[in-house]
Amino acid sequence: MTRDKDRQALTRNAEMDALRRKIDALDEALVDLLAERLKCIEEAAAIKARIGWPARISPRVEEVLRHVAARAAEKNLDADLTRVLWTALVEWSIAYEERLMGAEAEKD
């Protein structure tokens, strides 16, 4: 039974092909935006290291999560999905900043 369903899923369908191309393009755009965001994180780490700020600034974390939650609500995105994704993104970004700032401190 499962093999028949798998075979059906692999059958070409113009409508699904077009939708998959759109999803692939959106995935590429998301990767591009993440790469751009990463450059900003790297710049933030350099600035924070220079001025003596920590990587984690809790009020800013809360501000980012509130802002994204509001935007997600405007776009009718699932609040749980948005919270999980952005919390992971922010936490990863803070850890990355800490690594960069630690490497910068070792240079001094």
C-alpha positions in Angstrom: 0.0 0.0 0.0 2.7 2.5 0.9 4.7 1.8 -2.3 1.6 2.6 -4.4 1.3 5.9 -2.6 5.0 6.6 -3.0 4.6 5.8 -6.7 1.7 8.1 -7.0 3.7 10.9 -5.3 6.4 10.5 -7.9 4.0 10.7 -10.8 4.6 14.0 -12.7 1.9 16.6 -12.1 2.3 20.1 -13.8 0.5 21.8 -11.0 2.7 20.2 -8.3 5.8 20.8 -10.3 5.0 24.5 -10.6 4.3 24.7 -6.9 7.5 22.9 -6.0 9.5 25.3 -8.2 7.9 28.2 -6.2 8.8 26.5 -2.9 12.3 25.9 -4.1 12.7 29.6 -5.1 11.3 30.7 -1.7 13.8 28.3 0.1 16.6 29.9 -1.9 15.4 33.4 -0.9 15.2 32.4 2.7 18.8 31.1 2.6 19.9 34.4 1.0 18.2 36.3 3.8 19.8 34.1 6.4 23.2 34.7 4.9 22.5 38.5 5.0 21.4 38.2 8.6 24.5 36.3 9.4 26.6 39.2 8.1 24.8 41.5 10.4 25.4 39.2 13.3 29.1 39.2 12.5 29.1 43.0 12.4 27.2 43.1 15.7 29.7 40.8 17.3 32.6 43.0 16.2 30.9 46.2 17.5 29.9 44.6 20.8 33.4 43.3 21.3 34.8 46.8 20.6 32.4 48.6 23.0 32.4 45.9 25.7 28.8 44.7 25.4 27.9 41.1 25.9 26.5 38.9 23.1 23.2 38.4 24.9 21.2 41.5 25.6 18.0 40.1 27.0 15.8 43.2 26.4 16.8 43.1 22.7 16.1 39.3 22.5 12.6 40.0 23.9 12.1 42.9 21.5 13.1 40.8 18.5 10.8 38.0 19.5 7.9 40.4 20.1 8.5 42.1 16.8 8.6 38.8 14.9 5.5 37.6 16.7 3.6 40.7 15.7 4.7 40.4 12.1 3.7 36.8 12.0 0.3 37.6 13.4 -0.1 40.2 10.6 0.7 37.4 8.1 -1.5 34.8 9.8 1.5 32.6 10.5 1.3 30.0 13.3 2.6 31.6 16.5 4.2 28.4 17.8 6.1 27.9 14.5 7.3 31.4 14.5 8.3 31.3 18.2 10.2 28.1 17.8 12.0 29.2 14.6 13.0 32.6 15.8 14.0 31.4 19.3 16.3 28.9 17.7 17.7 31.5 15.3 18.3 34.1 18.0 19.9 31.5 20.4 22.1 30.3 17.6 23.0 33.9 16.7 24.0 34.7 20.3 26.1 31.6 20.5 27.8 32.5 17.2 28.4 36.1 18.5 30.0 34.6 21.6 32.3 32.5 19.6 33.3 35.4 17.4 33.8 37.7 20.4 35.9 35.0 22.1 38.1 34.7 19.0 38.4 38.4 18.8 39.4 38.6 22.5 42.1 36.0 21.9 43.6 38.2 19.2 44.0 41.1 21.7 
